[in-house]
Amino acid sequence: MTKFADLELDEKVLKAVTEAGYESPTPIQEQAIPHALMGKDVLGIAQTGTGKTASFTLPMISILAQGRARARMPRSLILCPTRELAAQVAENFEIYGKYHKLSMALLIGGVSFKDQDKLIDRGVDVLIATPGRLLDHFERGKLMLTGVQVMVVDEADRMLDMGFIPDIERIFGLTPFTRQTLFFSATMAPEITRITETFLHNPVRVEVARQATTSETITQSVVLHRPSGKKGADGEKREVLRRLVEAEDNLTNGIIFCNRKRDVDIVAKSLKKHGLDAAAIHGDLDQSLRMKTLDGFRNGDLKLLIASDVAARGLDVPNVSHVFNYDVPIHSEDYVHRIGRTGRAGRDGKAIMICFPHEEKYLDKIEELVKKAIPRQDSPLDSAPAADAKSDAPAEEDAKPRRSRSRSRKQDKPAEAEAQSNDQSETPAVDAKTKAREEKPQAERNRDDSRSGNNRNRGRGGRGNRNDDNRVVGMGDHVPAFMLREIKIPKATRRKKAEPEADAPTADDGQDGSTGAAA
């Protein structure tokens, strides 16, 4: 078996590695370190958790042991996609380079520019940075990359997912053409391959495992759950997660991954509400809080870490026993990185994923990527009722509209009693009106009907009382009032109309032209 002593590393580096408790290198370390020490460009592809960080930190320390850095001109550059990964790489340099007098600077967001500028002005041998913050310092005129001898891009495929490829191409253009470049990633997308062909010079390809494979020490399973309804689906999903966590007897600590930052906070609050030790970590939190939470998880003070994909890449916590995927990763490669947080360095681990019907299409892509089917597991809600599924739902969802206390007496009475009282009170009055109407002459009854119809129309917007039994057949209550009026012609008018009719000439008089005077 190969030992670290066989890799021709610096003696001080070997001493630090031995004190850290490592004797034998991993396959990726065994193949990549010798080529890196020879000054060759290396393209390393290995599944997560196989020790890629030490594959470039150990040879870099040995190479940089000779020489001295100048102000604002770092001798080496390491690009990382996230703050947490950059901080972890810095910790590895502190562990393995503690017997070397190498200066180091960490350029990440969440830290003041002033403190970082002081470190750069002194001159650093190792500069560890995220692409965005590095370019910020360069544009402010505080940094020059013309002295970079060794450049490392860690988690290159994650850089692609986060949209850092244009920034990386720009940074490559700012570094010397004679630099040594080391590329490491768990997967190799076509875009990453194009960059390696452009900026790497005859790289040595080191691939110790098929791309996007998962460790054999990880027991994987997926829980297929079909929610009872769309409205309570989120509550059921949190209930499934809680039951899965509580059912694991050998769970020492675990990471729960969510696709969205909003769900990270919601799940963390839900677990804490039900008495579980949990805390959230994602990109929107303050950097000091993120580091405090991560340190607590590493030290064993925190049992459950709910995280977005910011913690899926490169975070090395050796004793993570479980990984729970609250959501099925949209990008298949993220599944490999997520479950790679457990089962590290040959240890056993367990990865459980929750899948709802709308996520099955992503599950199919994951199984296609890893080239095997993930075993199915029964949902814990299928055997027991989800009693607490809605207990952590927002208060506004559980609140029901209350009936107003101010109700009329008529609403409080039963319908039958109300109808009976109305019949008893209105019957005598109706009979009296009907009898009085029948005693009137027909003309007066018509006038009364017309007047009552007009009154009803004015009082009710033209709509008559449909319960009136004295309606005119054929036109109902809508008979115009003028049709019911009696037309009386004055006597003088009648005489004037009648006289012309009596004195009118006959047909014979008009023909012969004679008049009454001639007679």
Contacts in CASP RR format, 6 or more apart in sequence:
PFRMAT RR
TARGET T0000
AUTHOR 0000-0000-0000
METHOD contacts of the structure
MODEL  1
MTKFADLELDEKVLKAVTEAGYESPTPIQEQAIPHALMGKDVLGIAQTGT
GKTASFTLPMISILAQGRARARMPRSLILCPTRELAAQVAENFEIYGKYH
KLSMALLIGGVSFKDQDKLIDRGVDVLIATPGRLLDHFERGKLMLTGVQV
MVVDEADRMLDMGFIPDIERIFGLTPFTRQTLFFSATMAPEITRITETFL
HNPVRVEVARQATTSETITQSVVLHRPSGKKGADGEKREVLRRLVEAEDN
LTNGIIFCNRKRDVDIVAKSLKKHGLDAAAIHGDLDQSLRMKTLDGFRNG
DLKLLIASDVAARGLDVPNVSHVFNYDVPIHSEDYVHRIGRTGRAGRDGK
AIMICFPHEEKYLDKIEELVKKAIPRQDSPLDSAPAADAKSDAPAEEDAK
PRRSRSRSRKQDKPAEAEAQSNDQSETPAVDAKTKAREEKPQAERNRDDS
RSGNNRNRGRGGRGNRNDDNRVVGMGDHVPAFMLREIKIPKATRRKKAEP
EADAPTADDGQDGSTGAAA
1 24 0 8 1.000
2 24 0 8 1.000
2 25 0 8 1.000
2 30 0 8 1.000
3 23 0 8 1.000
3 24 0 8 1.000
3 25 0 8 1.000
4 14 0 8 1.000
4 17 0 8 1.000
4 18 0 8 1.000
4 22 0 8 1.000
4 23 0 8 1.000
4 24 0 8 1.000
4 25 0 8 1.000
5 14 0 8 1.000
7 25 0 8 1.000
7 29 0 8 1.000
7 30 0 8 1.000
7 33 0 8 1.000
7 34 0 8 1.000
7 37 0 8 1.000
7 58 0 8 1.000
8 34 0 8 1.000
8 37 0 8 1.000
9 17 0 8 1.000
9 33 0 8 1.000
9 37 0 8 1.000
9 58 0 8 1.000
9 59 0 8 1.000
9 62 0 8 1.000
10 61 0 8 1.000
10 62 0 8 1.000
10 65 0 8 1.000
10 100 0 8 1.000
12 65 0 8 1.000
12 97 0 8 1.000
12 99 0 8 1.000
12 100 0 8 1.000
13 58 0 8 1.000
13 61 0 8 1.000
13 62 0 8 1.000
13 96 0 8 1.000
13 97 0 8 1.000
13 99 0 8 1.000
13 100 0 8 1.000
15 99 0 8 1.000
16 95 0 8 1.000
16 96 0 8 1.000
16 97 0 8 1.000
16 98 0 8 1.000
16 99 0 8 1.000
17 58 0 8 1.000
17 96 0 8 1.000
20 95 0 8 1.000
20 96 0 8 1.000
22 54 0 8 1.000
25 33 0 8 1.000
25 54 0 8 1.000
26 50 0 8 1.000
26 51 0 8 1.000
26 54 0 8 1.000
26 208 0 8 1.000
26 345 0 8 1.000
27 46 0 8 1.000
27 50 0 8 1.000
27 208 0 8 1.000
27 209 0 8 1.000
28 44 0 8 1.000
28 46 0 8 1.000
28 50 0 8 1.000
28 51 0 8 1.000
28 52 0 8 1.000
28 55 0 8 1.000
28 206 0 8 1.000
28 208 0 8 1.000
29 51 0 8 1.000
29 54 0 8 1.000
29 55 0 8 1.000
29 58 0 8 1.000
31 206 0 8 1.000
31 208 0 8 1.000
32 42 0 8 1.000
32 44 0 8 1.000
32 55 0 8 1.000
32 56 0 8 1.000
32 182 0 8 1.000
32 206 0 8 1.000
33 55 0 8 1.000
33 58 0 8 1.000
33 59 0 8 1.000
35 42 0 8 1.000
35 204 0 8 1.000
35 206 0 8 1.000
36 42 0 8 1.000
36 55 0 8 1.000
36 56 0 8 1.000
36 59 0 8 1.000
36 60 0 8 1.000
36 63 0 8 1.000
36 180 0 8 1.000
36 182 0 8 1.000
37 59 0 8 1.000
37 62 0 8 1.000
37 63 0 8 1.000
39 63 0 8 1.000
39 180 0 8 1.000
40 180 0 8 1.000
40 202 0 8 1.000
40 203 0 8 1.000
40 204 0 8 1.000
41 180 0 8 1.000
41 181 0 8 1.000
41 182 0 8 1.000
41 183 0 8 1.000
41 200 0 8 1.000
41 201 0 8 1.000
41 202 0 8 1.000
41 203 0 8 1.000
41 204 0 8 1.000
42 56 0 8 1.000
42 181 0 8 1.000
42 182 0 8 1.000
42 183 0 8 1.000
42 184 0 8 1.000
42 203 0 8 1.000
42 204 0 8 1.000
42 206 0 8 1.000
43 183 0 8 1.000
43 196 0 8 1.000
43 200 0 8 1.000
43 203 0 8 1.000
43 204 0 8 1.000
43 205 0 8 1.000
43 206 0 8 1.000
44 52 0 8 1.000
44 55 0 8 1.000
44 182 0 8 1.000
44 183 0 8 1.000
44 184 0 8 1.000
44 185 0 8 1.000
44 205 0 8 1.000
44 206 0 8 1.000
44 207 0 8 1.000
45 184 0 8 1.000
45 185 0 8 1.000
45 186 0 8 1.000
45 187 0 8 1.000
45 188 0 8 1.000
45 205 0 8 1.000
45 206 0 8 1.000
45 207 0 8 1.000
45 208 0 8 1.000
45 209 0 8 1.000
45 211 0 8 1.000
46 52 0 8 1.000
46 184 0 8 1.000
46 186 0 8 1.000
46 206 0 8 1.000
46 207 0 8 1.000
46 208 0 8 1.000
46 209 0 8 1.000
47 186 0 8 1.000
47 209 0 8 1.000
47 212 0 8 1.000
47 213 0 8 1.000
47 214 0 8 1.000
47 215 0 8 1.000
47 336 0 8 1.000
47 340 0 8 1.000
48 186 0 8 1.000
48 313 0 8 1.000
48 314 0 8 1.000
48 336 0 8 1.000
48 337 0 8 1.000
48 340 0 8 1.000
48 341 0 8 1.000
49 215 0 8 1.000
49 314 0 8 1.000
49 316 0 8 1.000
49 340 0 8 1.000
49 343 0 8 1.000
49 344 0 8 1.000
49 345 0 8 1.000
50 208 0 8 1.000
50 209 0 8 1.000
52 154 0 8 1.000
52 184 0 8 1.000
53 88 0 8 1.000
53 89 0 8 1.000
53 92 0 8 1.000
53 154 0 8 1.000
53 314 0 8 1.000
53 316 0 8 1.000
54 92 0 8 1.000
54 96 0 8 1.000
55 184 0 8 1.000
56 78 0 8 1.000
56 152 0 8 1.000
56 154 0 8 1.000
56 182 0 8 1.000
56 184 0 8 1.000
57 89 0 8 1.000
57 92 0 8 1.000
57 93 0 8 1.000
57 96 0 8 1.000
58 96 0 8 1.000
60 76 0 8 1.000
60 126 0 8 1.000
60 150 0 8 1.000
60 152 0 8 1.000
61 93 0 8 1.000
61 96 0 8 1.000
61 97 0 8 1.000
61 100 0 8 1.000
61 102 0 8 1.000
63 149 0 8 1.000
63 150 0 8 1.000
64 75 0 8 1.000
64 76 0 8 1.000
64 100 0 8 1.000
64 102 0 8 1.000
64 125 0 8 1.000
64 126 0 8 1.000
64 149 0 8 1.000
64 150 0 8 1.000
65 100 0 8 1.000
65 102 0 8 1.000
67 75 0 8 1.000
69 75 0 8 1.000
69 103 0 8 1.000
69 123 0 8 1.000
69 124 0 8 1.000
69 125 0 8 1.000
70 123 0 8 1.000
70 147 0 8 1.000
71 120 0 8 1.000
71 121 0 8 1.000
71 122 0 8 1.000
71 123 0 8 1.000
72 120 0 8 1.000
72 121 0 8 1.000
72 123 0 8 1.000
72 142 0 8 1.000
72 143 0 8 1.000
72 144 0 8 1.000
73 123 0 8 1.000
73 144 0 8 1.000
73 145 0 8 1.000
73 146 0 8 1.000
73 147 0 8 1.000
74 105 0 8 1.000
74 120 0 8 1.000
74 123 0 8 1.000
74 124 0 8 1.000
74 125 0 8 1.000
74 126 0 8 1.000
74 127 0 8 1.000
74 143 0 8 1.000
74 145 0 8 1.000
74 147 0 8 1.000
74 148 0 8 1.000
75 124 0 8 1.000
75 125 0 8 1.000
75 126 0 8 1.000
75 147 0 8 1.000
75 148 0 8 1.000
75 149 0 8 1.000
75 150 0 8 1.000
76 125 0 8 1.000
76 126 0 8 1.000
76 127 0 8 1.000
76 148 0 8 1.000
76 149 0 8 1.000
76 150 0 8 1.000
76 151 0 8 1.000
76 152 0 8 1.000
77 127 0 8 1.000
77 129 0 8 1.000
77 134 0 8 1.000
77 145 0 8 1.000
77 148 0 8 1.000
77 150 0 8 1.000
77 151 0 8 1.000
77 152 0 8 1.000
77 171 0 8 1.000
77 175 0 8 1.000
78 86 0 8 1.000
78 89 0 8 1.000
78 126 0 8 1.000
78 127 0 8 1.000
78 128 0 8 1.000
78 129 0 8 1.000
78 151 0 8 1.000
78 152 0 8 1.000
78 154 0 8 1.000
79 129 0 8 1.000
79 130 0 8 1.000
79 131 0 8 1.000
79 134 0 8 1.000
79 151 0 8 1.000
79 152 0 8 1.000
79 153 0 8 1.000
79 154 0 8 1.000
79 159 0 8 1.000
79 168 0 8 1.000
79 171 0 8 1.000
80 86 0 8 1.000
80 89 0 8 1.000
80 128 0 8 1.000
80 129 0 8 1.000
80 130 0 8 1.000
80 154 0 8 1.000
80 155 0 8 1.000
81 130 0 8 1.000
81 154 0 8 1.000
81 155 0 8 1.000
81 158 0 8 1.000
81 159 0 8 1.000
81 162 0 8 1.000
81 164 0 8 1.000
81 313 0 8 1.000
82 130 0 8 1.000
82 158 0 8 1.000
82 310 0 8 1.000
82 313 0 8 1.000
83 108 0 8 1.000
83 109 0 8 1.000
83 110 0 8 1.000
83 130 0 8 1.000
83 287 0 8 1.000
83 290 0 8 1.000
83 310 0 8 1.000
84 290 0 8 1.000
84 291 0 8 1.000
84 294 0 8 1.000
84 310 0 8 1.000
84 311 0 8 1.000
84 314 0 8 1.000
84 315 0 8 1.000
85 154 0 8 1.000
85 155 0 8 1.000
85 313 0 8 1.000
85 314 0 8 1.000
85 315 0 8 1.000
86 106 0 8 1.000
86 107 0 8 1.000
86 108 0 8 1.000
86 128 0 8 1.000
86 129 0 8 1.000
86 130 0 8 1.000
87 106 0 8 1.000
87 108 0 8 1.000
87 291 0 8 1.000
88 314 0 8 1.000
88 315 0 8 1.000
88 316 0 8 1.000
89 128 0 8 1.000
89 154 0 8 1.000
90 104 0 8 1.000
90 106 0 8 1.000
90 128 0 8 1.000
93 102 0 8 1.000
93 104 0 8 1.000
93 126 0 8 1.000
93 128 0 8 1.000
94 104 0 8 1.000
102 125 0 8 1.000
102 126 0 8 1.000
103 119 0 8 1.000
103 122 0 8 1.000
103 123 0 8 1.000
103 124 0 8 1.000
103 125 0 8 1.000
103 126 0 8 1.000
104 124 0 8 1.000
104 125 0 8 1.000
104 126 0 8 1.000
104 127 0 8 1.000
104 128 0 8 1.000
105 116 0 8 1.000
105 119 0 8 1.000
105 120 0 8 1.000
105 123 0 8 1.000
105 124 0 8 1.000
105 126 0 8 1.000
105 127 0 8 1.000
105 128 0 8 1.000
106 116 0 8 1.000
106 128 0 8 1.000
106 129 0 8 1.000
107 116 0 8 1.000
107 127 0 8 1.000
107 128 0 8 1.000
107 129 0 8 1.000
107 130 0 8 1.000
107 133 0 8 1.000
107 134 0 8 1.000
107 137 0 8 1.000
108 129 0 8 1.000
108 130 0 8 1.000
108 133 0 8 1.000
108 287 0 8 1.000
109 130 0 8 1.000
109 133 0 8 1.000
109 287 0 8 1.000
110 286 0 8 1.000
110 287 0 8 1.000
111 287 0 8 1.000
113 136 0 8 1.000
113 137 0 8 1.000
113 140 0 8 1.000
113 142 0 8 1.000
116 133 0 8 1.000
116 137 0 8 1.000
117 137 0 8 1.000
117 142 0 8 1.000
120 127 0 8 1.000
120 137 0 8 1.000
120 142 0 8 1.000
120 143 0 8 1.000
121 142 0 8 1.000
127 134 0 8 1.000
131 159 0 8 1.000
131 164 0 8 1.000
131 167 0 8 1.000
131 168 0 8 1.000
131 171 0 8 1.000
132 164 0 8 1.000
132 167 0 8 1.000
134 143 0 8 1.000
134 171 0 8 1.000
135 167 0 8 1.000
135 170 0 8 1.000
135 171 0 8 1.000
137 143 0 8 1.000
138 144 0 8 1.000
138 145 0 8 1.000
138 174 0 8 1.000
145 171 0 8 1.000
145 174 0 8 1.000
145 175 0 8 1.000
146 174 0 8 1.000
146 175 0 8 1.000
146 176 0 8 1.000
147 175 0 8 1.000
147 176 0 8 1.000
148 175 0 8 1.000
148 176 0 8 1.000
148 179 0 8 1.000
149 179 0 8 1.000
149 180 0 8 1.000
150 179 0 8 1.000
150 180 0 8 1.000
150 182 0 8 1.000
151 172 0 8 1.000
151 175 0 8 1.000
151 179 0 8 1.000
151 180 0 8 1.000
151 181 0 8 1.000
151 182 0 8 1.000
152 181 0 8 1.000
152 182 0 8 1.000
152 183 0 8 1.000
152 184 0 8 1.000
153 159 0 8 1.000
153 168 0 8 1.000
153 181 0 8 1.000
153 182 0 8 1.000
153 183 0 8 1.000
153 184 0 8 1.000
154 184 0 8 1.000
154 314 0 8 1.000
155 184 0 8 1.000
155 185 0 8 1.000
155 186 0 8 1.000
155 313 0 8 1.000
155 314 0 8 1.000
156 183 0 8 1.000
156 184 0 8 1.000
156 185 0 8 1.000
156 188 0 8 1.000
156 192 0 8 1.000
156 195 0 8 1.000
157 185 0 8 1.000
157 186 0 8 1.000
157 187 0 8 1.000
157 188 0 8 1.000
157 189 0 8 1.000
157 192 0 8 1.000
157 333 0 8 1.000
158 185 0 8 1.000
158 313 0 8 1.000
158 337 0 8 1.000
159 165 0 8 1.000
159 168 0 8 1.000
160 189 0 8 1.000
160 191 0 8 1.000
160 192 0 8 1.000
161 331 0 8 1.000
161 333 0 8 1.000
161 334 0 8 1.000
165 191 0 8 1.000
165 195 0 8 1.000
168 195 0 8 1.000
169 195 0 8 1.000
169 199 0 8 1.000
172 199 0 8 1.000
181 199 0 8 1.000
181 200 0 8 1.000
181 201 0 8 1.000
181 203 0 8 1.000
183 192 0 8 1.000
183 196 0 8 1.000
183 200 0 8 1.000
183 203 0 8 1.000
185 192 0 8 1.000
186 211 0 8 1.000
186 212 0 8 1.000
186 333 0 8 1.000
186 336 0 8 1.000
186 337 0 8 1.000
187 211 0 8 1.000
187 212 0 8 1.000
187 333 0 8 1.000
187 336 0 8 1.000
188 211 0 8 1.000
196 203 0 8 1.000
210 371 0 8 1.000
212 332 0 8 1.000
212 333 0 8 1.000
212 336 0 8 1.000
212 369 0 8 1.000
212 370 0 8 1.000
213 336 0 8 1.000
213 370 0 8 1.000
213 371 0 8 1.000
214 220 0 8 1.000
214 336 0 8 1.000
214 339 0 8 1.000
214 340 0 8 1.000
214 370 0 8 1.000
215 340 0 8 1.000
215 343 0 8 1.000
215 344 0 8 1.000
215 346 0 8 1.000
217 343 0 8 1.000
217 346 0 8 1.000
217 347 0 8 1.000
217 348 0 8 1.000
217 349 0 8 1.000
218 339 0 8 1.000
218 340 0 8 1.000
218 342 0 8 1.000
218 343 0 8 1.000
218 348 0 8 1.000
218 349 0 8 1.000
218 350 0 8 1.000
218 351 0 8 1.000
219 348 0 8 1.000
219 349 0 8 1.000
219 350 0 8 1.000
219 351 0 8 1.000
220 339 0 8 1.000
220 350 0 8 1.000
220 351 0 8 1.000
220 352 0 8 1.000
220 353 0 8 1.000
220 374 0 8 1.000
220 375 0 8 1.000
221 350 0 8 1.000
221 351 0 8 1.000
221 352 0 8 1.000
221 353 0 8 1.000
221 374 0 8 1.000
221 375 0 8 1.000
221 376 0 8 1.000
221 377 0 8 1.000
222 352 0 8 1.000
222 353 0 8 1.000
222 354 0 8 1.000
222 355 0 8 1.000
222 363 0 8 1.000
222 374 0 8 1.000
222 375 0 8 1.000
222 376 0 8 1.000
222 377 0 8 1.000
223 240 0 8 1.000
223 244 0 8 1.000
223 352 0 8 1.000
223 353 0 8 1.000
223 354 0 8 1.000
223 355 0 8 1.000
223 376 0 8 1.000
223 377 0 8 1.000
223 378 0 8 1.000
223 379 0 8 1.000
223 380 0 8 1.000
224 355 0 8 1.000
224 360 0 8 1.000
224 376 0 8 1.000
224 377 0 8 1.000
224 379 0 8 1.000
225 236 0 8 1.000
225 237 0 8 1.000
225 240 0 8 1.000
225 354 0 8 1.000
225 355 0 8 1.000
225 356 0 8 1.000
225 379 0 8 1.000
225 381 0 8 1.000
225 382 0 8 1.000
226 356 0 8 1.000
226 357 0 8 1.000
227 233 0 8 1.000
227 236 0 8 1.000
227 237 0 8 1.000
227 356 0 8 1.000
228 236 0 8 1.000
231 397 0 8 1.000
232 389 0 8 1.000
232 390 0 8 1.000
232 393 0 8 1.000
233 356 0 8 1.000
234 266 0 8 1.000
234 393 0 8 1.000
235 389 0 8 1.000
235 390 0 8 1.000
235 392 0 8 1.000
235 393 0 8 1.000
236 381 0 8 1.000
236 386 0 8 1.000
236 389 0 8 1.000
237 326 0 8 1.000
237 354 0 8 1.000
237 356 0 8 1.000
238 266 0 8 1.000
238 267 0 8 1.000
238 270 0 8 1.000
238 389 0 8 1.000
238 392 0 8 1.000
239 381 0 8 1.000
239 386 0 8 1.000
239 388 0 8 1.000
239 389 0 8 1.000
240 354 0 8 1.000
240 379 0 8 1.000
240 380 0 8 1.000
240 381 0 8 1.000
241 256 0 8 1.000
241 267 0 8 1.000
241 271 0 8 1.000
241 324 0 8 1.000
241 326 0 8 1.000
241 354 0 8 1.000
242 270 0 8 1.000
242 271 0 8 1.000
242 274 0 8 1.000
242 276 0 8 1.000
242 388 0 8 1.000
243 380 0 8 1.000
243 381 0 8 1.000
243 384 0 8 1.000
244 324 0 8 1.000
244 352 0 8 1.000
244 354 0 8 1.000
244 380 0 8 1.000
245 251 0 8 1.000
245 271 0 8 1.000
245 276 0 8 1.000
245 304 0 8 1.000
245 324 0 8 1.000
247 380 0 8 1.000
248 322 0 8 1.000
248 350 0 8 1.000
250 321 0 8 1.000
251 303 0 8 1.000
251 321 0 8 1.000
251 322 0 8 1.000
252 303 0 8 1.000
252 319 0 8 1.000
252 321 0 8 1.000
253 297 0 8 1.000
253 300 0 8 1.000
253 302 0 8 1.000
253 303 0 8 1.000
253 304 0 8 1.000
253 305 0 8 1.000
253 317 0 8 1.000
253 319 0 8 1.000
253 320 0 8 1.000
253 321 0 8 1.000
253 322 0 8 1.000
254 303 0 8 1.000
254 304 0 8 1.000
254 305 0 8 1.000
254 320 0 8 1.000
254 321 0 8 1.000
254 322 0 8 1.000
254 323 0 8 1.000
254 324 0 8 1.000
254 342 0 8 1.000
255 304 0 8 1.000
255 305 0 8 1.000
255 306 0 8 1.000
255 307 0 8 1.000
255 311 0 8 1.000
255 317 0 8 1.000
255 320 0 8 1.000
255 322 0 8 1.000
255 323 0 8 1.000
255 324 0 8 1.000
255 338 0 8 1.000
255 341 0 8 1.000
255 342 0 8 1.000
256 267 0 8 1.000
256 278 0 8 1.000
256 304 0 8 1.000
256 305 0 8 1.000
256 306 0 8 1.000
256 307 0 8 1.000
256 323 0 8 1.000
256 324 0 8 1.000
256 325 0 8 1.000
256 326 0 8 1.000
257 307 0 8 1.000
257 308 0 8 1.000
257 309 0 8 1.000
257 311 0 8 1.000
257 312 0 8 1.000
257 323 0 8 1.000
257 324 0 8 1.000
257 325 0 8 1.000
257 326 0 8 1.000
257 327 0 8 1.000
257 329 0 8 1.000
257 338 0 8 1.000
258 264 0 8 1.000
258 267 0 8 1.000
258 306 0 8 1.000
258 307 0 8 1.000
258 308 0 8 1.000
258 326 0 8 1.000
258 327 0 8 1.000
259 308 0 8 1.000
259 309 0 8 1.000
259 327 0 8 1.000
259 329 0 8 1.000
259 330 0 8 1.000
260 308 0 8 1.000
260 327 0 8 1.000
261 282 0 8 1.000
261 283 0 8 1.000
261 284 0 8 1.000
261 308 0 8 1.000
263 326 0 8 1.000
263 327 0 8 1.000
264 280 0 8 1.000
264 281 0 8 1.000
264 282 0 8 1.000
264 306 0 8 1.000
264 307 0 8 1.000
264 308 0 8 1.000
265 280 0 8 1.000
265 282 0 8 1.000
267 278 0 8 1.000
267 280 0 8 1.000
267 306 0 8 1.000
267 326 0 8 1.000
268 278 0 8 1.000
268 279 0 8 1.000
268 280 0 8 1.000
268 306 0 8 1.000
269 392 0 8 1.000
270 392 0 8 1.000
271 278 0 8 1.000
271 304 0 8 1.000
271 306 0 8 1.000
272 278 0 8 1.000
273 392 0 8 1.000
274 388 0 8 1.000
274 392 0 8 1.000
276 303 0 8 1.000
276 304 0 8 1.000
277 302 0 8 1.000
277 303 0 8 1.000
277 304 0 8 1.000
278 302 0 8 1.000
278 303 0 8 1.000
278 304 0 8 1.000
278 305 0 8 1.000
278 306 0 8 1.000
279 293 0 8 1.000
279 297 0 8 1.000
279 302 0 8 1.000
279 304 0 8 1.000
279 305 0 8 1.000
279 306 0 8 1.000
280 293 0 8 1.000
280 306 0 8 1.000
280 307 0 8 1.000
281 290 0 8 1.000
281 293 0 8 1.000
281 294 0 8 1.000
281 305 0 8 1.000
281 306 0 8 1.000
281 307 0 8 1.000
281 308 0 8 1.000
281 310 0 8 1.000
281 311 0 8 1.000
282 307 0 8 1.000
282 308 0 8 1.000
282 310 0 8 1.000
283 290 0 8 1.000
283 308 0 8 1.000
283 310 0 8 1.000
285 293 0 8 1.000
293 302 0 8 1.000
293 305 0 8 1.000
294 305 0 8 1.000
294 311 0 8 1.000
294 315 0 8 1.000
296 302 0 8 1.000
297 305 0 8 1.000
297 317 0 8 1.000
298 317 0 8 1.000
305 311 0 8 1.000
306 326 0 8 1.000
309 329 0 8 1.000
309 334 0 8 1.000
309 337 0 8 1.000
309 338 0 8 1.000
311 341 0 8 1.000
312 334 0 8 1.000
312 337 0 8 1.000
312 338 0 8 1.000
312 341 0 8 1.000
313 337 0 8 1.000
314 337 0 8 1.000
315 341 0 8 1.000
316 344 0 8 1.000
317 341 0 8 1.000
318 344 0 8 1.000
318 345 0 8 1.000
318 347 0 8 1.000
319 347 0 8 1.000
320 341 0 8 1.000
320 342 0 8 1.000
320 343 0 8 1.000
320 344 0 8 1.000
320 349 0 8 1.000
321 342 0 8 1.000
321 349 0 8 1.000
321 350 0 8 1.000
322 342 0 8 1.000
322 349 0 8 1.000
322 350 0 8 1.000
322 351 0 8 1.000
322 352 0 8 1.000
323 338 0 8 1.000
323 339 0 8 1.000
323 340 0 8 1.000
323 341 0 8 1.000
323 342 0 8 1.000
323 349 0 8 1.000
323 350 0 8 1.000
323 351 0 8 1.000
323 352 0 8 1.000
324 351 0 8 1.000
324 352 0 8 1.000
324 353 0 8 1.000
324 354 0 8 1.000
325 335 0 8 1.000
325 338 0 8 1.000
325 339 0 8 1.000
325 351 0 8 1.000
325 352 0 8 1.000
325 353 0 8 1.000
325 354 0 8 1.000
326 354 0 8 1.000
327 354 0 8 1.000
327 359 0 8 1.000
328 335 0 8 1.000
328 353 0 8 1.000
328 354 0 8 1.000
328 355 0 8 1.000
328 359 0 8 1.000
328 362 0 8 1.000
328 363 0 8 1.000
328 366 0 8 1.000
329 335 0 8 1.000
329 338 0 8 1.000
329 362 0 8 1.000
329 366 0 8 1.000
330 362 0 8 1.000
332 362 0 8 1.000
332 365 0 8 1.000
332 366 0 8 1.000
332 368 0 8 1.000
332 369 0 8 1.000
333 369 0 8 1.000
335 353 0 8 1.000
335 366 0 8 1.000
335 369 0 8 1.000
335 370 0 8 1.000
336 369 0 8 1.000
336 370 0 8 1.000
338 351 0 8 1.000
339 351 0 8 1.000
340 351 0 8 1.000
342 349 0 8 1.000
342 350 0 8 1.000
342 351 0 8 1.000
343 349 0 8 1.000
352 377 0 8 1.000
353 363 0 8 1.000
353 374 0 8 1.000
355 363 0 8 1.000
363 374 0 8 1.000
366 374 0 8 1.000
367 373 0 8 1.000
367 374 0 8 1.000
381 389 0 8 1.000
390 397 0 8 1.000
390 398 0 8 1.000
410 418 0 8 1.000
434 469 0 8 1.000
437 445 0 8 1.000
437 448 0 8 1.000
437 470 0 8 1.000
440 448 0 8 1.000
443 486 0 8 1.000
445 470 0 8 1.000
446 484 0 8 1.000
447 484 0 8 1.000
449 470 0 8 1.000
449 472 0 8 1.000
449 479 0 8 1.000
449 484 0 8 1.000
450 479 0 8 1.000
450 481 0 8 1.000
450 484 0 8 1.000
450 485 0 8 1.000
451 481 0 8 1.000
453 464 0 8 1.000
453 477 0 8 1.000
453 481 0 8 1.000
454 481 0 8 1.000
456 462 0 8 1.000
456 463 0 8 1.000
456 464 0 8 1.000
456 465 0 8 1.000
456 477 0 8 1.000
457 463 0 8 1.000
457 464 0 8 1.000
464 477 0 8 1.000
464 478 0 8 1.000
465 477 0 8 1.000
466 477 0 8 1.000
468 477 0 8 1.000
471 477 0 8 1.000
472 479 0 8 1.000
509 515 0 8 1.000
509 516 0 8 1.000
END
